[in-house]
Amino acid sequence: MKQFKIFAMLMMLMFTACNDDFLNVDPLDRYSDAAVWTDKALVTSFVNNIYQGQYYGFHTVMFSSLCDEAMEVWSWESQPVVKSEINPSYLGILGPGFWIYAFNNVTWNRLYKNIRACNIFFENVEKYELQGNDIDQLRGEVHYLRGYFYYWLMSFWGGVPLIDKSYSPSDELLVTRNTLKETVDYIVKELDAAAGLLPLSGDKARATKGAALALKSRVLLYAASDLYNSQASWASGYKNPELVSYVDGDRQARWEAARKAAKDVMDLNIYRLYGENGFSTAEEATDNYVNLFLNNGNDEDIMLTYYDIVNSNNGDFQCPSLGLFNSPNGFHGWGGNVPTGQMVDSYEMIDGSKFSWDNPEHKAEPYKNRDPRFYACVLYDGAKWRQRPDDVIGSDPEGIVQTGFYENANGSYNPGLDTRQGPIEDWNGTYTGYYMRKFIDPAVNHQYDRQNYPFRQIRYAEVLLNYAEACLELGDEGEAVKYINKIRTRAGMPDIPMGVTGAALVERYRNERKIELAYEQHRYFDIRRWMIAPDVIKNAQGIDIRYPYGDGKQVYSITEVQERGWKNKSYFLPILLDEIQKNELLIQNPDY
């Protein structure tokens, strides 16, 4: 037996010596670099994988619950964000690896991971000398994506390290932060490069020239805004204001650049508002705004993102099911991101006047004669929604939302079907008395089925609002009002009166942007860049509704349902302590 073992070993050595390629075989479980970068189909697949790094807005917890638009009802660590309690060791729900993964794609680590993939693409396209129109288009897409990932880093952290190569373990890994100006300039350069390579139109789930120019419009709007031009005056004694603000240059020129960037998109003449000519009735305007989001693309859409069910986790919390997460608990929904009372009160009356609980007529019927978008975005007590599930329909054959409480003869109250105290899923449901309606298809049984409409990364209404804001800041109020009114016409709302100017006009514009782009991830950043967060991050309000016994009129009472608070450090996120400890050259953001 011993002799046989020795013979076998000798034969193996002889075989190895006689076959130079014995150990030089391609791995069977993956493609080699050469195989990937010489096959255009595999190169395209590599780029497709980078697209998965985009933020998808229809997760369990949405950006709306991290600002004054909505409240997250499960206490899944959104409170530390709205209470300004995060720190370099703990970002709450915005931290990496948080178990519901709602914001995982916009963490520092994940964004840089995706930037590294972009850098690998460019290095290998050059190394293998890839050519052709299809490769040029992929170049444009990856320029867009790299600019997109840096846009998120800038929005959260200000100036960040600009990395344009894929590091290896032997490289010097300690890098400094670039200034805010350098970061903005880099993003703009990436998006300009993308626009020069990309087709004018095409698949809206892939970057186009219009998407690159529209994202550039957003970035330059941010760059011209108050926060980025404050020289960090809100952070006493911060020694590196250039990391979070411009410290020199011409702010007027920045507003001019923002206006031009938006106008460049408008001048493409390929986008229009969905239902731009307006409607003869408020009901038609409501239906139009509802349907704007219940399709797989229309002329207003500039950039779309679909959730990748095939390649992503299919667990309840990881695989978004917008209707299940947000529809009323009395329909077996989870009622997760519920509009705050402050958000609901921001919707104007149909005649363009402000809603006020101090107005007796408004208080008597608060949900009557409101902006048509209110009915498309909010489910309120008494709203007609959809047919109740089979086990509930006997209690409500008409599908009317019930968030009030009904008095009995003995003075006790029965909770409505859609309250947290109701008989259906009382561990879910609203604290504010409202539910989200926007984006949710009433034709889908959300208890069991998932709607698969895309998340709108960018739509044309935002571009028009960006243009109007830049015009306002440049003193061209007439031009600004013209484009604000285009949005309002489509919404079924009257024009802003010509006599509204100055600070009052700015206030009207900001409210219009708040309403038109509600729950679309803008408000979190808008209240920061306008530096109004200290004024609007207040305790979240809700509405308590009581129906007296008999035929008495219901009584509405404003309640506070969640404690919130603002500290100026929350204008930006802290860099995590782990990153600071790994890289001694990184400078922390103010007040952390």
N, C-alpha and C positions, 0 to 999 in steps of 0.2 A: 504493500500500500504506500509506504514511504517513497519507494522508487517511482511509483506512478505519479505522485504529487510533484516530485522534482521534474519528471519528464513533462508534465503539463505546464509547469512554470516556464521551462525552457522553450517550449513550443509557443507560448504566449509572447515571450520576449522576441523570438525569431519573427513572429507575425508582426509585432509592433515595428521592428527594425526594417522589415521589408515593405511596410506600408506607411509612407511618410504622412499620409493624410488620415491615419487612424484616429487621431485626436482632433483633427481639424475639420470636423463636420458641422454643418449648420444645426443649430438647436431645433428640435422638432416641435417645441411648444410655443415658439414665437418667431417672428420674422427678423432677419438680420437687418442692420441699418442699410446696407447696400440694397437689399431686396425692397425695403420700404421706399427709399428715396430715388429709385429708378423705375418705380411703378406709379403712374399718375393716379391710379385708383386708390392705392394705399396712401399716397400723399393727401388726397382728398379726404380719406377716412381719418387721417391724423388731424386735419383741420376741423373736421366735423366734431371730433372729440374736444377740441378747444372750445367750440361753441357751447358745449355743456357747462362750461364755467360761468355762463351768464347768470345773473340773478333772475329767478323766477318768482314773481310776486304773489302767487296764489298758494302760499303755504299756510300751515295752521295759524301761525301768528304773522301778522302783516305789519309793514312799516306804519300803517295808520294808527296802530295801537301804541306806537312809540312817540307819538306827538299828540296834538289836541283833537285829532279827527275821531279817534275811536278808543275803546278800552278792551283789553284782552281779559277774558273772564276766568281763566283757569289759574292765574297766578303762576305762570310758567316763566318767571324771572324777567318779565317786562317792567315790573315796578322799579327795580334799581335804575333803569334807564330814565323813566319819567320822574323819578325822585332825585336824579343826579347823584346816585350813590355808587356808581361804578368807579373802579380804580385800576391801577396797572396790574393788579393780581386777579381782577374779576370784572368781566364785562357783562355779566348777566346773560341775557339771551343773545347778545351780540358776540359772545365769546366763541372761540373755535371748539367744535365738537359738541356743542350743546345738543342734547339728545333728540330734539325734534328737527334739527338741521334746517330750520327756517331761514337762517341768515348765513349758513355755512359758506356759501359761495362768495360772500363779501367780507370774509375775515382776512386779516393781514396775510396769514400763511397761505390760504387758498388763492388769493389774488396773485401773490408772487409765484405760486406754483404754476398758475395759468400763464403768467408772463414768461416764465422759463420755457413753457411749451412753445410760445410764440418765438422766443429767441432760438430755440432748437430748429424750428421750421426755417427761419431765415438763414441760419448757419448751414443747414444741409442743402437748401435750394442753391446756395452759392457753391458749396463743396461739390455737388454733383451736377452743377451747371444745367439746372432744369430750365427749359425754355418753352414758349408757346403762350397763346392767348389764355388758355385755361390756367396755366401756372401764374400768369400775370394777375388774373382775377383772384386766385388764391392768395397771392401776395397782398393784394388790396384788402382782402377779407382779414388777413392776419394783422395788417397794420391797423385796421379798424378795431379788432379785438384787443390788441395791445393798448391802443388808446382808451378803449372802454374800461379795461381793468385798471389802468392808471387813473381814469376819471373817478372810479370808486375810491381808490386810495386817497386821492386829493380831497374828495368830498368828506371823508371821515377824518383824515389826519393832516391835511395841508400839504406842505412840501415833504416828499418822501425820496428815498434812494432811487435813482433812475438806473435800472439794470437793463442793459441791452445785449448781454451775452449769457450763455448758460455756463455757470460755474462748475468746475470740477473740484475734488477734494484738495488738489495741490494749489489751487488759486488762493490769493489773499481774499479772505471773506469779510474782513472788516471794512465797512463802507459808511460814509456819512450821508446825512439827509441833504438832498438838494433843496434849494429855496422854493417857496411857493411859485414865484415867477418862473423859475427854471422848469418846474413841474408842469405848469400850465403851457408854457412854450413847447415842451416836449409832446404833450398830448395833442396840441394843435398841429404840430408837425406830423405826427402819426396820422391824424385824421385828414390832413391835406394830402398826404401820400396815398391814403386809401382812396380819397375822392378822385385822384388822378388815374387810378387803375381800375376802378369799379364801373360796372355798367350803370346807366342812368336808372334803370328799373329792372325788375326780375323777381325772383323768389324773395318775398319779404321776410322770410325766416333766415335769410342770408344777407350780409351787408351789401348795400348798394351805395352809389354816389350820394343819393338823397339821405341815407342813414348817416353816412360820415359827416355830411354838412350839417345835419340836424343835431347830432351829438356835439359837434363843434360849437353850434349856436348855444347849447346848454352850458358848455364849459366856459365859454367867454362871458355869458350872462353871469355865472357865478363869480368869475374873476373880477367883474366890474362892481359887484355888490358890496354892501357895507362891511360885512365881516372880513372880506378879503382885502379891504382897504382901510382897516381900522388901526393898523400898526400895533395890533394886540393891546390897544389901550384898555381893554376890558380885563386884562391880566396884569395887575400891578407888578412891576419889577421884572417881567420876563425879559431875559437878556438876548433872546434870539427871535425877535418879531418877524424877521424875514422868512422864517419857516412856516408861518401861518398867515402872512399878509404881504402885500406889496409895501415896500418902504420908500419907494421913489417912483418916478415916472408920472405920466399924464393920465389921470383917471378918466378924463373926458375922452381920450383916445381909446380907452378900454370900452367905454360905452359905445363909441362909434364902431369898434370892431364887433361888438355883440350885435348891434343893429345890422351891420352888413352881413354877418354870418346868417342871421335869420332871413334876411332879404334874399340871400343867395339860394336858400331852399325854396322860397316863394317863387323866385324867378325861374325855377326849373319847370314850372307850369305842369306838373304831373300829379299834384296832390290837391284835394279839395275837402271841405268839410262835408261830412255825411249828412245830407239833408240841408245843404247850405242856404237854400232859398227860403227857409222858414215854413210855417204851417198856419193853416187857418184856425185851428183850435189848439188849446193847451194839451188836450189828450193826444193829438197827433204828435206834438212835440215830445211828450213823454215817451210815447211808443218809439219814436225815432231814436231818442237817446238810449233807451233800453236796448234796441236792436243794434246800435253801433257796436256793442261788445259781444253780441251773440252770433258771431259768424267767424269764418276762417280768414278774413281779410277783406278790406274795402279800400276805397280811394283815399280815405283819411289816414290809413295806417302807413307808417314809414318803416318800422322795425318790429317784428313779432318774435316771440319765443314760445315754442311748444314744450310741454313737459315730456321728457324722454322716458316713457314708461318701460320700454324694453331694457334700457341700460341703467335704470335707476332703481332704488329700493322701492318695493311695492308695499311696504308696511303702511298702516293707517296714517302715521304721523309724517312719514317721509314722502309718500306719494300723494301729492295734493289733490284734494277733493273739495273744491271751493264751496259747493252748495252744502255738503255735509258739515263742513267746518263752521259755516256762518248762518245757515237758515234757522228759523225759530225752532226751539226745542219741542214745541207742541206739534211739530211736523217731523219729529225725530231727528232734527238737526242739532248741532252742538252750540249754535249761537256764540261763536268765539270772539269775533272782532266787532263789537257793537258800537254804533255811533254814539258819541257823547252828546249830552244836551247842548253844549256849546256849539258843536258842529251842526246839529239840527237847527238851532236858532239862527245860524248864519244864512240859511236859505231865505231869500227875499220873498215878499208878497208878489203876486202875479203882476201888480201894477208897478213894481220896481221899488216900492218903499221897504224900509226895514221892518222885520218882524220884531215885536216887543211883547214880553209878558206884562208890561205895564199898560198896554193898550187893552181896554176891556173887551173890544170886539175880537182881537187876536186871542186873548186868553180864553174866551168863551168857546171858540172853535179854532184851536191852534193849527190844525192840519187842513184847513180849508183855504183855497185860493193862494197857494204857495207856488213858487218857481216850479215849472214842470219837471225840472231835474230832481226836485225833492222826491216826487212820487216814483221816479226811476231809480233812486239811490237808497231810500229809507223805507223800511217796513215799520209802521207805527200802529198804535192801538186803533183798530177799526179798518185797517187797510185790507183790501181784498188780495189774497195771495194765490194759493193753488189748492187743489183738493187735498183734504186731510188723508193721512194713511188709513188703511182699512180699520185699524183698531181704535181710531180716534174720530172717524167721520160721523159716527152716531152723535157725538157731542157737538159737532160743528159741521153740518152738511155743506156750508157755503165757503169754507176756507177763509174766514175772517181772523186776522191777527188779534189776539187777546192778551194784552199786557197790563190790564187793569184788574181791580179787585171789586167784587160785587157784594154789597151789604145784604145780610139776611135780616129777618124781622127781629131777631134777638140782638142785633148789633154786631154780630161776628161777620167775617168776610170770607167769601170763596175766591181763591186766586184764579185768574184767567189761565187758559190752557198754555199760554206761552210765557208765563212767569216762572221764576226759579222755584216758586212754591207750588206750582201746578202739579197735576197728576201724571205728567209725562216727562221723563228724563229730568227730574228736578235737581240733578247734579250738574246740568248744563243750563244754558239760558242767560238772558240779559240781566244786567244790573241797572241799566240805564232806561229801560222801557222801550228801547228801539233795537232794530236789527238791520243789518246790511242787506240791501236789495240789489245794488249795482253788481253787474257781471253775472248774476245768478239766473239761470234759465228755468222758468217755472214749469216748462214742459218736461223736465227731467225729475224722476223720482230719486232725490238725492240721498235718501236713506240707503239705497242699494246701488245706484248707478252714478258714474262719474261723467261730468261734462268735460269735453276736451277742447274747448275753445282756447286760443292762444292768449298769452299775456302780452299787452301792448307795451313794448319797451319805449317806443316813441310814436306819437301821432301828431298830425298836422296842427291840431288845435294848440298844442304846446308851442309850436314854432310861431304861430300868430301871437300868442301871449308873450313869448320872448321878445318878439319884435315890438309889440306895444309897450312893454316895460322899458326897453332901451330908448324908445321914442320919448316916453315920459321923462326919463332921466336926462334926456338931451333937450328938454323944453319944447318938444314938438307935440303938444297935447292934442291938437286936431287929428294928426295922423294916428296917435295912440287910440283915441276914442273911436276912430273909424274901424280899427281892427278888433277892439273890444266889442263893439256893436255887432260885428260879423258873428262872433261867438254867441252873443245874446240873441240875435235873430234866429240862429239855428236852434237855440234852446227854447224859443217861444217867449222871450222876454223883451220888454220895451228897451229902446235905446237909452243910454245914459244921457240925461239932459245936458244941453250945451253949456249951461251955467255952472256945471260942476268942474272946478279947476283946482290946481295946487294940491295941497295935502288931502283934501276931500276926494280928489280924483285918484290919487295914489291909493287911498283906502278902498275906493270902489274897485280899482284894478285888482288889488290883492285879494279882495273877497271873491271877485269873479274867478280868479285863478284857483282859489281854494275850492270853489264849488265845481268848476268845470273839470278840474283834475283830481277830484276827491278820490282817495284810496288808491291812487296810482303812483305812490312812492315819492311824490314831490314835496309834500307839505313838511315832512321831517327836515328836509334841507332848506326849504324856503324860510321857515321861521328862524333858522340859524343865520342864513346869509343876509336876511333883512334885519337881524338882531332884534327881533320882536319876541323871541322865546320867553324872556322874563315876564312879558305881559300876557302871554297866552298859555303857558304851562302852569295852570292852576288846577286845584282839585277837580276831578272829573264830575260833571253833573249828570243827573238823570231826572226822570219824571215819575212821580207817584200819582196814579190815577185811581180815584175812588168813585164807584157808582152807588149813589144812595139807594136805600130800599124804596121800592115803588118807582115812580116816574121822574124822580128828581134828576137834574142835570149833573153830569159827572164833574168832579172837582180835581183840578190839576195842582200839584205841589212840586216845586223844584227841590231836589235832594242832592246831597253830595255823596258820591258812591265810591270814590277812590282818592286817596291822598296822593298828591303830586307836589313837586317842588323843583325849582330851578336854581342851579349854580352855574356861574359863567364858564367854569371849566368844561361844561358839557357842550360848548360850541364845537369842540373836537373830541375824538376818542383818545384815550391814552394808548401809547405803545405798550404792549404787554411786557411785564417785568422779565419774562423769559427771553424776549428779544433784546431787551436792554442788557441783560446779563451776558448774552452770547456775543453782543457787539457793543463794545465800550465806546464806540464813536457815535452811537445814536444819542440824540438829544431829545428828552421827553417833552411832550406838549405842556402848555401852561397849566399851572395849578395842580399838577399831578405829582 
